[in-house]
Amino acid sequence: MDAFEQAVAQYHATVREIVKGNAEPTLELWSQRDDVLLCNPFRPFAHGTAELAETTKAAASNFAGGELNSEIVEKYVSPDLACIVEIERFKATIGGKEGSGALRVTTIFRREDVGWRVCHRHADPITSPQDVGSILQK
């Protein structure tokens, strides 16, 4: 396994911790630069490391006892930037209720002095075709 594939495997292991309610492992894989950006289903944008940590911890606090599987749809790797597009399917206690779901996720990695680090993640619940009216705000 090359360094990028190792980073992705480690990333997947840490994201599985989020659906168990534990945000700390995944935060360790994020870049510590100010340009990090997280877009998750609970908040529009989290810019910078402080907002990233706050948002990730808040998101993880919604979950307990979960399982997550990642299916890579596509990946792109260059010497200094890489991107994976995937579907994350999970089962967990969410907000106190048993449930399952899926997220469409794009994650961008950047090669830094310490190795590959996540610098952007966008996750949303759109994993099947939607009616054109679904983009209208109510």
CNS distance restraints for C-alpha pairs under 8 A (distance, minus, plus):
assign (resid   1 and name CA) (resid   5 and name CA) 5.88 0.50 0.50
assign (resid   1 and name CA) (resid   6 and name CA) 6.25 0.50 0.50
assign (resid   2 and name CA) (resid   6 and name CA) 6.24 0.50 0.50
assign (resid   3 and name CA) (resid   7 and name CA) 6.19 0.50 0.50
assign (resid   3 and name CA) (resid 115 and name CA) 7.82 0.50 0.50
assign (resid   3 and name CA) (resid 116 and name CA) 7.63 0.50 0.50
assign (resid   4 and name CA) (resid   8 and name CA) 6.27 0.50 0.50
assign (resid   4 and name CA) (resid 116 and name CA) 6.53 0.50 0.50
assign (resid   5 and name CA) (resid   9 and name CA) 6.19 0.50 0.50
assign (resid   6 and name CA) (resid  10 and name CA) 6.14 0.50 0.50
assign (resid   7 and name CA) (resid  11 and name CA) 5.99 0.50 0.50
assign (resid   7 and name CA) (resid 116 and name CA) 6.24 0.50 0.50
assign (resid   7 and name CA) (resid 117 and name CA) 7.77 0.50 0.50
assign (resid   8 and name CA) (resid  12 and name CA) 6.09 0.50 0.50
assign (resid   9 and name CA) (resid  13 and name CA) 6.32 0.50 0.50
assign (resid  10 and name CA) (resid  14 and name CA) 6.35 0.50 0.50
assign (resid  11 and name CA) (resid  15 and name CA) 6.16 0.50 0.50
assign (resid  11 and name CA) (resid  26 and name CA) 6.67 0.50 0.50
assign (resid  11 and name CA) (resid  29 and name CA) 6.90 0.50 0.50
assign (resid  12 and name CA) (resid  16 and name CA) 6.26 0.50 0.50
assign (resid  12 and name CA) (resid  70 and name CA) 7.23 0.50 0.50
assign (resid  13 and name CA) (resid  17 and name CA) 6.83 0.50 0.50
assign (resid  14 and name CA) (resid  18 and name CA) 7.01 0.50 0.50
assign (resid  14 and name CA) (resid  23 and name CA) 7.99 0.50 0.50
assign (resid  14 and name CA) (resid  25 and name CA) 5.28 0.50 0.50
assign (resid  14 and name CA) (resid  26 and name CA) 4.72 0.50 0.50
assign (resid  15 and name CA) (resid  19 and name CA) 7.38 0.50 0.50
assign (resid  15 and name CA) (resid  26 and name CA) 6.03 0.50 0.50
assign (resid  15 and name CA) (resid  68 and name CA) 7.91 0.50 0.50
assign (resid  16 and name CA) (resid  20 and name CA) 7.05 0.50 0.50
assign (resid  16 and name CA) (resid  66 and name CA) 7.69 0.50 0.50
assign (resid  16 and name CA) (resid  67 and name CA) 6.43 0.50 0.50
assign (resid  16 and name CA) (resid  68 and name CA) 5.37 0.50 0.50
assign (resid  16 and name CA) (resid  69 and name CA) 7.68 0.50 0.50
assign (resid  17 and name CA) (resid  21 and name CA) 6.53 0.50 0.50
assign (resid  17 and name CA) (resid  22 and name CA) 5.23 0.50 0.50
assign (resid  17 and name CA) (resid  23 and name CA) 6.71 0.50 0.50
assign (resid  17 and name CA) (resid  25 and name CA) 7.27 0.50 0.50
assign (resid  17 and name CA) (resid  26 and name CA) 7.75 0.50 0.50
assign (resid  18 and name CA) (resid  22 and name CA) 4.90 0.50 0.50
assign (resid  18 and name CA) (resid  23 and name CA) 5.22 0.50 0.50
assign (resid  18 and name CA) (resid  26 and name CA) 7.75 0.50 0.50
assign (resid  18 and name CA) (resid  59 and name CA) 7.81 0.50 0.50
assign (resid  18 and name CA) (resid  60 and name CA) 4.96 0.50 0.50
assign (resid  18 and name CA) (resid  63 and name CA) 7.12 0.50 0.50
assign (resid  19 and name CA) (resid  60 and name CA) 6.37 0.50 0.50
assign (resid  19 and name CA) (resid  63 and name CA) 5.06 0.50 0.50
assign (resid  19 and name CA) (resid  64 and name CA) 5.95 0.50 0.50
assign (resid  19 and name CA) (resid  65 and name CA) 6.73 0.50 0.50
assign (resid  19 and name CA) (resid  66 and name CA) 4.64 0.50 0.50
assign (resid  19 and name CA) (resid  67 and name CA) 6.41 0.50 0.50
assign (resid  19 and name CA) (resid  68 and name CA) 7.02 0.50 0.50
assign (resid  19 and name CA) (resid  90 and name CA) 7.49 0.50 0.50
assign (resid  19 and name CA) (resid  91 and name CA) 7.97 0.50 0.50
assign (resid  19 and name CA) (resid  92 and name CA) 6.36 0.50 0.50
assign (resid  20 and name CA) (resid  60 and name CA) 7.39 0.50 0.50
assign (resid  20 and name CA) (resid  63 and name CA) 5.83 0.50 0.50
assign (resid  20 and name CA) (resid  64 and name CA) 4.40 0.50 0.50
assign (resid  20 and name CA) (resid  65 and name CA) 4.58 0.50 0.50
assign (resid  20 and name CA) (resid  66 and name CA) 4.79 0.50 0.50
assign (resid  20 and name CA) (resid  67 and name CA) 7.33 0.50 0.50
assign (resid  20 and name CA) (resid  92 and name CA) 7.48 0.50 0.50
assign (resid  21 and name CA) (resid  60 and name CA) 4.52 0.50 0.50
assign (resid  21 and name CA) (resid  61 and name CA) 5.29 0.50 0.50
assign (resid  21 and name CA) (resid  62 and name CA) 6.94 0.50 0.50
assign (resid  21 and name CA) (resid  63 and name CA) 4.91 0.50 0.50
assign (resid  21 and name CA) (resid  64 and name CA) 4.99 0.50 0.50
assign (resid  21 and name CA) (resid  65 and name CA) 7.36 0.50 0.50
assign (resid  22 and name CA) (resid  57 and name CA) 7.58 0.50 0.50
assign (resid  22 and name CA) (resid  60 and name CA) 5.90 0.50 0.50
assign (resid  22 and name CA) (resid  61 and name CA) 7.56 0.50 0.50
assign (resid  23 and name CA) (resid  27 and name CA) 6.56 0.50 0.50
assign (resid  23 and name CA) (resid  56 and name CA) 6.08 0.50 0.50
assign (resid  23 and name CA) (resid  57 and name CA) 5.26 0.50 0.50
assign (resid  23 and name CA) (resid  60 and name CA) 5.62 0.50 0.50
assign (resid  24 and name CA) (resid  28 and name CA) 6.74 0.50 0.50
assign (resid  24 and name CA) (resid  57 and name CA) 7.68 0.50 0.50
assign (resid  25 and name CA) (resid  29 and name CA) 7.32 0.50 0.50
assign (resid  26 and name CA) (resid  30 and name CA) 7.05 0.50 0.50
assign (resid  27 and name CA) (resid  53 and name CA) 6.74 0.50 0.50
assign (resid  27 and name CA) (resid  56 and name CA) 7.78 0.50 0.50
assign (resid  29 and name CA) (resid 117 and name CA) 5.51 0.50 0.50
assign (resid  29 and name CA) (resid 118 and name CA) 6.17 0.50 0.50
assign (resid  30 and name CA) (resid  36 and name CA) 7.87 0.50 0.50
assign (resid  30 and name CA) (resid 117 and name CA) 5.20 0.50 0.50
assign (resid  30 and name CA) (resid 118 and name CA) 4.53 0.50 0.50
assign (resid  30 and name CA) (resid 119 and name CA) 6.15 0.50 0.50
assign (resid  31 and name CA) (resid  36 and name CA) 6.75 0.50 0.50
assign (resid  31 and name CA) (resid 110 and name CA) 7.99 0.50 0.50
assign (resid  31 and name CA) (resid 117 and name CA) 5.10 0.50 0.50
assign (resid  31 and name CA) (resid 118 and name CA) 5.68 0.50 0.50
assign (resid  31 and name CA) (resid 119 and name CA) 5.58 0.50 0.50
assign (resid  32 and name CA) (resid  36 and name CA) 7.65 0.50 0.50
assign (resid  32 and name CA) (resid  49 and name CA) 6.28 0.50 0.50
assign (resid  33 and name CA) (resid  48 and name CA) 7.27 0.50 0.50
assign (resid  33 and name CA) (resid  49 and name CA) 7.15 0.50 0.50
assign (resid  34 and name CA) (resid  47 and name CA) 7.56 0.50 0.50
assign (resid  34 and name CA) (resid  48 and name CA) 4.59 0.50 0.50
assign (resid  34 and name CA) (resid  49 and name CA) 6.15 0.50 0.50
assign (resid  35 and name CA) (resid  47 and name CA) 6.87 0.50 0.50
assign (resid  35 and name CA) (resid  48 and name CA) 5.66 0.50 0.50
assign (resid  35 and name CA) (resid 119 and name CA) 7.34 0.50 0.50
assign (resid  36 and name CA) (resid  47 and name CA) 6.02 0.50 0.50
assign (resid  36 and name CA) (resid  48 and name CA) 5.11 0.50 0.50
assign (resid  36 and name CA) (resid  49 and name CA) 6.60 0.50 0.50
assign (resid  36 and name CA) (resid  52 and name CA) 7.64 0.50 0.50
assign (resid  36 and name CA) (resid 118 and name CA) 7.93 0.50 0.50
assign (resid  36 and name CA) (resid 119 and name CA) 4.71 0.50 0.50
assign (resid  36 and name CA) (resid 120 and name CA) 5.78 0.50 0.50
assign (resid  37 and name CA) (resid  45 and name CA) 6.88 0.50 0.50
assign (resid  37 and name CA) (resid  46 and name CA) 5.67 0.50 0.50
assign (resid  37 and name CA) (resid  47 and name CA) 4.84 0.50 0.50
assign (resid  37 and name CA) (resid  48 and name CA) 6.38 0.50 0.50
assign (resid  37 and name CA) (resid  52 and name CA) 7.16 0.50 0.50
assign (resid  37 and name CA) (resid 119 and name CA) 6.43 0.50 0.50
assign (resid  37 and name CA) (resid 120 and name CA) 4.86 0.50 0.50
assign (resid  37 and name CA) (resid 121 and name CA) 6.68 0.50 0.50
assign (resid  38 and name CA) (resid  45 and name CA) 5.82 0.50 0.50
assign (resid  38 and name CA) (resid  46 and name CA) 5.02 0.50 0.50
assign (resid  38 and name CA) (resid  47 and name CA) 6.72 0.50 0.50
assign (resid  38 and name CA) (resid  52 and name CA) 6.30 0.50 0.50
assign (resid  38 and name CA) (resid 120 and name CA) 5.69 0.50 0.50
assign (resid  38 and name CA) (resid 121 and name CA) 5.00 0.50 0.50
assign (resid  38 and name CA) (resid 122 and name CA) 6.08 0.50 0.50
assign (resid  39 and name CA) (resid  43 and name CA) 6.75 0.50 0.50
assign (resid  39 and name CA) (resid  44 and name CA) 5.73 0.50 0.50
assign (resid  39 and name CA) (resid  45 and name CA) 4.82 0.50 0.50
assign (resid  39 and name CA) (resid  46 and name CA) 6.41 0.50 0.50
assign (resid  39 and name CA) (resid 121 and name CA) 6.09 0.50 0.50
assign (resid  39 and name CA) (resid 122 and name CA) 4.53 0.50 0.50
assign (resid  39 and name CA) (resid 123 and name CA) 6.19 0.50 0.50
assign (resid  40 and name CA) (resid  44 and name CA) 6.71 0.50 0.50
assign (resid  40 and name CA) (resid  45 and name CA) 7.31 0.50 0.50
assign (resid  40 and name CA) (resid 121 and name CA) 7.65 0.50 0.50
assign (resid  40 and name CA) (resid 122 and name CA) 5.90 0.50 0.50
assign (resid  40 and name CA) (resid 123 and name CA) 4.97 0.50 0.50
assign (resid  40 and name CA) (resid 124 and name CA) 6.41 0.50 0.50
assign (resid  41 and name CA) (resid 123 and name CA) 6.35 0.50 0.50
assign (resid  41 and name CA) (resid 124 and name CA) 5.42 0.50 0.50
assign (resid  41 and name CA) (resid 125 and name CA) 7.22 0.50 0.50
assign (resid  42 and name CA) (resid  59 and name CA) 6.95 0.50 0.50
assign (resid  43 and name CA) (resid  55 and name CA) 7.56 0.50 0.50
assign (resid  46 and name CA) (resid  51 and name CA) 5.07 0.50 0.50
assign (resid  46 and name CA) (resid  52 and name CA) 5.32 0.50 0.50
assign (resid  46 and name CA) (resid  55 and name CA) 6.72 0.50 0.50
assign (resid  47 and name CA) (resid  51 and name CA) 5.77 0.50 0.50
assign (resid  47 and name CA) (resid  52 and name CA) 6.41 0.50 0.50
assign (resid  48 and name CA) (resid  52 and name CA) 6.03 0.50 0.50
assign (resid  49 and name CA) (resid  53 and name CA) 6.08 0.50 0.50
assign (resid  50 and name CA) (resid  54 and name CA) 6.25 0.50 0.50
assign (resid  51 and name CA) (resid  55 and name CA) 5.91 0.50 0.50
assign (resid  52 and name CA) (resid  56 and name CA) 5.96 0.50 0.50
assign (resid  53 and name CA) (resid  57 and name CA) 6.03 0.50 0.50
assign (resid  54 and name CA) (resid  58 and name CA) 6.12 0.50 0.50
assign (resid  55 and name CA) (resid  59 and name CA) 6.04 0.50 0.50
assign (resid  56 and name CA) (resid  60 and name CA) 6.13 0.50 0.50
assign (resid  57 and name CA) (resid  61 and name CA) 6.15 0.50 0.50
assign (resid  58 and name CA) (resid  62 and name CA) 6.99 0.50 0.50
assign (resid  59 and name CA) (resid  63 and name CA) 7.49 0.50 0.50
assign (resid  62 and name CA) (resid  93 and name CA) 7.99 0.50 0.50
assign (resid  62 and name CA) (resid  94 and name CA) 5.45 0.50 0.50
assign (resid  62 and name CA) (resid  95 and name CA) 5.10 0.50 0.50
assign (resid  62 and name CA) (resid  96 and name CA) 7.86 0.50 0.50
assign (resid  63 and name CA) (resid  92 and name CA) 6.33 0.50 0.50
assign (resid  63 and name CA) (resid  93 and name CA) 5.58 0.50 0.50
assign (resid  63 and name CA) (resid  94 and name CA) 4.71 0.50 0.50
assign (resid  63 and name CA) (resid  95 and name CA) 6.57 0.50 0.50
assign (resid  63 and name CA) (resid  96 and name CA) 7.98 0.50 0.50
assign (resid  64 and name CA) (resid  92 and name CA) 5.96 0.50 0.50
assign (resid  64 and name CA) (resid  93 and name CA) 5.05 0.50 0.50
assign (resid  64 and name CA) (resid  94 and name CA) 6.66 0.50 0.50
assign (resid  65 and name CA) (resid  92 and name CA) 5.65 0.50 0.50
assign (resid  65 and name CA) (resid  93 and name CA) 6.26 0.50 0.50
assign (resid  66 and name CA) (resid  90 and name CA) 6.87 0.50 0.50
assign (resid  66 and name CA) (resid  91 and name CA) 5.40 0.50 0.50
assign (resid  66 and name CA) (resid  92 and name CA) 3.82 0.50 0.50
assign (resid  66 and name CA) (resid  93 and name CA) 6.55 0.50 0.50
assign (resid  67 and name CA) (resid  90 and name CA) 5.50 0.50 0.50
assign (resid  67 and name CA) (resid  91 and name CA) 5.35 0.50 0.50
assign (resid  67 and name CA) (resid  92 and name CA) 6.35 0.50 0.50
assign (resid  68 and name CA) (resid  88 and name CA) 6.58 0.50 0.50
assign (resid  68 and name CA) (resid  89 and name CA) 5.57 0.50 0.50
assign (resid  68 and name CA) (resid  90 and name CA) 4.26 0.50 0.50
assign (resid  68 and name CA) (resid  91 and name CA) 6.63 0.50 0.50
assign (resid  69 and name CA) (resid  88 and name CA) 5.70 0.50 0.50
assign (resid  69 and name CA) (resid  89 and name CA) 5.34 0.50 0.50
assign (resid  69 and name CA) (resid  90 and name CA) 6.48 0.50 0.50
assign (resid  70 and name CA) (resid  86 and name CA) 6.54 0.50 0.50
assign (resid  70 and name CA) (resid  87 and name CA) 5.77 0.50 0.50
assign (resid  70 and name CA) (resid  88 and name CA) 4.50 0.50 0.50
assign (resid  70 and name CA) (resid  89 and name CA) 6.45 0.50 0.50
assign (resid  71 and name CA) (resid  86 and name CA) 5.34 0.50 0.50
assign (resid  71 and name CA) (resid  87 and name CA) 5.20 0.50 0.50
assign (resid  71 and name CA) (resid  88 and name CA) 6.42 0.50 0.50
assign (resid  72 and name CA) (resid  84 and name CA) 6.77 0.50 0.50
assign (resid  72 and name CA) (resid  85 and name CA) 5.97 0.50 0.50
assign (resid  72 and name CA) (resid  86 and name CA) 4.24 0.50 0.50
assign (resid  72 and name CA) (resid  87 and name CA) 6.61 0.50 0.50
assign (resid  73 and name CA) (resid  84 and name CA) 7.63 0.50 0.50
assign (resid  73 and name CA) (resid  85 and name CA) 5.50 0.50 0.50
assign (resid  73 and name CA) (resid  86 and name CA) 4.88 0.50 0.50
assign (resid  73 and name CA) (resid  87 and name CA) 7.17 0.50 0.50
assign (resid  74 and name CA) (resid  84 and name CA) 5.94 0.50 0.50
assign (resid  74 and name CA) (resid  85 and name CA) 5.27 0.50 0.50
assign (resid  74 and name CA) (resid  86 and name CA) 6.91 0.50 0.50
assign (resid  75 and name CA) (resid  82 and name CA) 7.37 0.50 0.50
assign (resid  75 and name CA) (resid  83 and name CA) 5.54 0.50 0.50
assign (resid  75 and name CA) (resid  84 and name CA) 4.33 0.50 0.50
assign (resid  75 and name CA) (resid  85 and name CA) 6.18 0.50 0.50
assign (resid  76 and name CA) (resid  82 and name CA) 5.42 0.50 0.50
assign (resid  76 and name CA) (resid  83 and name CA) 5.14 0.50 0.50
assign (resid  76 and name CA) (resid  84 and name CA) 6.51 0.50 0.50
assign (resid  77 and name CA) (resid  81 and name CA) 6.26 0.50 0.50
assign (resid  77 and name CA) (resid  82 and name CA) 4.20 0.50 0.50
assign (resid  77 and name CA) (resid  83 and name CA) 6.46 0.50 0.50
assign (resid  78 and name CA) (resid  82 and name CA) 5.86 0.50 0.50
assign (resid  79 and name CA) (resid 111 and name CA) 7.69 0.50 0.50
assign (resid  80 and name CA) (resid 110 and name CA) 5.74 0.50 0.50
assign (resid  80 and name CA) (resid 111 and name CA) 4.87 0.50 0.50
assign (resid  80 and name CA) (resid 112 and name CA) 7.96 0.50 0.50
assign (resid  81 and name CA) (resid 108 and name CA) 7.16 0.50 0.50
assign (resid  81 and name CA) (resid 109 and name CA) 5.74 0.50 0.50
assign (resid  81 and name CA) (resid 110 and name CA) 4.65 0.50 0.50
assign (resid  81 and name CA) (resid 111 and name CA) 6.29 0.50 0.50
assign (resid  82 and name CA) (resid 108 and name CA) 5.72 0.50 0.50
assign (resid  82 and name CA) (resid 109 and name CA) 5.07 0.50 0.50
assign (resid  82 and name CA) (resid 110 and name CA) 6.46 0.50 0.50
assign (resid  83 and name CA) (resid 106 and name CA) 6.99 0.50 0.50
assign (resid  83 and name CA) (resid 107 and name CA) 5.59 0.50 0.50
assign (resid  83 and name CA) (resid 108 and name CA) 4.39 0.50 0.50
assign (resid  83 and name CA) (resid 109 and name CA) 6.07 0.50 0.50
assign (resid  84 and name CA) (resid 106 and name CA) 5.78 0.50 0.50
assign (resid  84 and name CA) (resid 107 and name CA) 5.39 0.50 0.50
assign (resid  84 and name CA) (resid 108 and name CA) 6.63 0.50 0.50
assign (resid  85 and name CA) (resid 104 and name CA) 7.58 0.50 0.50
assign (resid  85 and name CA) (resid 105 and name CA) 5.74 0.50 0.50
assign (resid  85 and name CA) (resid 106 and name CA) 4.51 0.50 0.50
assign (resid  85 and name CA) (resid 107 and name CA) 6.58 0.50 0.50
assign (resid  86 and name CA) (resid 104 and name CA) 6.06 0.50 0.50
assign (resid  86 and name CA) (resid 105 and name CA) 5.28 0.50 0.50
assign (resid  86 and name CA) (resid 106 and name CA) 6.50 0.50 0.50
assign (resid  87 and name CA) (resid 102 and name CA) 6.59 0.50 0.50
assign (resid  87 and name CA) (resid 103 and name CA) 5.60 0.50 0.50
assign (resid  87 and name CA) (resid 104 and name CA) 4.81 0.50 0.50
assign (resid  87 and name CA) (resid 105 and name CA) 6.02 0.50 0.50
assign (resid  87 and name CA) (resid 127 and name CA) 7.40 0.50 0.50
assign (resid  88 and name CA) (resid 102 and name CA) 5.40 0.50 0.50
assign (resid  88 and name CA) (resid 103 and name CA) 5.14 0.50 0.50
assign (resid  88 and name CA) (resid 104 and name CA) 6.61 0.50 0.50
assign (resid  88 and name CA) (resid 105 and name CA) 7.06 0.50 0.50
assign (resid  89 and name CA) (resid 100 and name CA) 7.48 0.50 0.50
assign (resid  89 and name CA) (resid 101 and name CA) 5.82 0.50 0.50
assign (resid  89 and name CA) (resid 102 and name CA) 4.28 0.50 0.50
assign (resid  89 and name CA) (resid 103 and name CA) 6.57 0.50 0.50
assign (resid  90 and name CA) (resid 100 and name CA) 5.41 0.50 0.50
assign (resid  90 and name CA) (resid 101 and name CA) 5.49 0.50 0.50
assign (resid  90 and name CA) (resid 102 and name CA) 6.18 0.50 0.50
assign (resid  91 and name CA) (resid  98 and name CA) 7.59 0.50 0.50
assign (resid  91 and name CA) (resid  99 and name CA) 5.76 0.50 0.50
assign (resid  91 and name CA) (resid 100 and name CA) 4.16 0.50 0.50
assign (resid  91 and name CA) (resid 101 and name CA) 6.68 0.50 0.50
assign (resid  92 and name CA) (resid  98 and name CA) 5.84 0.50 0.50
assign (resid  92 and name CA) (resid  99 and name CA) 5.68 0.50 0.50
assign (resid  92 and name CA) (resid 100 and name CA) 6.24 0.50 0.50
assign (resid  93 and name CA) (resid  97 and name CA) 5.11 0.50 0.50
assign (resid  93 and name CA) (resid  98 and name CA) 4.31 0.50 0.50
assign (resid  93 and name CA) (resid  99 and name CA) 6.07 0.50 0.50
assign (resid  94 and name CA) (resid  98 and name CA) 6.14 0.50 0.50
assign (resid  94 and name CA) (resid  99 and name CA) 6.45 0.50 0.50
assign (resid 101 and name CA) (resid 125 and name CA) 7.83 0.50 0.50
assign (resid 102 and name CA) (resid 125 and name CA) 6.10 0.50 0.50
assign (resid 102 and name CA) (resid 127 and name CA) 6.83 0.50 0.50
assign (resid 103 and name CA) (resid 123 and name CA) 5.92 0.50 0.50
assign (resid 103 and name CA) (resid 124 and name CA) 5.29 0.50 0.50
assign (resid 103 and name CA) (resid 125 and name CA) 4.50 0.50 0.50
assign (resid 103 and name CA) (resid 126 and name CA) 6.56 0.50 0.50
assign (resid 103 and name CA) (resid 127 and name CA) 6.44 0.50 0.50
assign (resid 104 and name CA) (resid 123 and name CA) 5.54 0.50 0.50
assign (resid 104 and name CA) (resid 124 and name CA) 5.40 0.50 0.50
assign (resid 104 and name CA) (resid 125 and name CA) 6.02 0.50 0.50
assign (resid 104 and name CA) (resid 126 and name CA) 6.02 0.50 0.50
assign (resid 104 and name CA) (resid 127 and name CA) 5.70 0.50 0.50
assign (resid 105 and name CA) (resid 121 and name CA) 7.01 0.50 0.50
assign (resid 105 and name CA) (resid 122 and name CA) 5.56 0.50 0.50
assign (resid 105 and name CA) (resid 123 and name CA) 4.35 0.50 0.50
assign (resid 105 and name CA) (resid 124 and name CA) 6.68 0.50 0.50
assign (resid 106 and name CA) (resid 120 and name CA) 7.97 0.50 0.50
assign (resid 106 and name CA) (resid 121 and name CA) 5.71 0.50 0.50
assign (resid 106 and name CA) (resid 122 and name CA) 5.25 0.50 0.50
assign (resid 106 and name CA) (resid 123 and name CA) 6.61 0.50 0.50
assign (resid 107 and name CA) (resid 118 and name CA) 7.03 0.50 0.50
assign (resid 107 and name CA) (resid 119 and name CA) 7.82 0.50 0.50
assign (resid 107 and name CA) (resid 120 and name CA) 5.64 0.50 0.50
assign (resid 107 and name CA) (resid 121 and name CA) 4.39 0.50 0.50
assign (resid 107 and name CA) (resid 122 and name CA) 6.51 0.50 0.50
assign (resid 108 and name CA) (resid 118 and name CA) 5.88 0.50 0.50
assign (resid 108 and name CA) (resid 119 and name CA) 5.85 0.50 0.50
assign (resid 108 and name CA) (resid 120 and name CA) 5.05 0.50 0.50
assign (resid 108 and name CA) (resid 121 and name CA) 6.42 0.50 0.50
assign (resid 109 and name CA) (resid 116 and name CA) 6.07 0.50 0.50
assign (resid 109 and name CA) (resid 117 and name CA) 5.29 0.50 0.50
assign (resid 109 and name CA) (resid 118 and name CA) 4.33 0.50 0.50
assign (resid 109 and name CA) (resid 119 and name CA) 5.64 0.50 0.50
assign (resid 109 and name CA) (resid 120 and name CA) 7.13 0.50 0.50
assign (resid 110 and name CA) (resid 116 and name CA) 5.49 0.50 0.50
assign (resid 110 and name CA) (resid 117 and name CA) 5.37 0.50 0.50
assign (resid 110 and name CA) (resid 118 and name CA) 6.26 0.50 0.50
assign (resid 110 and name CA) (resid 119 and name CA) 6.35 0.50 0.50
assign (resid 111 and name CA) (resid 115 and name CA) 5.43 0.50 0.50
assign (resid 111 and name CA) (resid 116 and name CA) 4.34 0.50 0.50
assign (resid 111 and name CA) (resid 117 and name CA) 6.28 0.50 0.50
assign (resid 112 and name CA) (resid 116 and name CA) 5.96 0.50 0.50
assign (resid 112 and name CA) (resid 117 and name CA) 6.72 0.50 0.50
assign (resid 126 and name CA) (resid 130 and name CA) 7.65 0.50 0.50
assign (resid 130 and name CA) (resid 134 and name CA) 6.42 0.50 0.50
